[in-house]
Amino acid sequence: MTWYALMDNQLVHIAISREVLESLISHGYVHAVDFRCLNANAKKTVWQLFLTALKKSPIDAVSF
């Protein structure tokens, strides 16, 4: 059983714009371990956002 199955009653399901998520990622406010993607399209978008953030700030790559 996964951590999110165990904590399902504590999860909040939201929608957020790509631009806002990109800003949160680039400022280090959100990390990949903080959430899970609900579908393949979201996962692809999130991967792209994290890769872009890493390319822009390779010194801070360890924090991702």
QUIHUUR-V681746 format. One line per field, one symbol per residue. psi: psi as a letter, one per 20 degrees, with the letter a starting at -180 (. if undefined). A space follows every 10 residues. Layout:
psi = ???
This chain:
psi = prhhhhjhii qporqqqggg ggggghijhp qhiirqqirh gggggggggg gghhhhmhhj hhi.
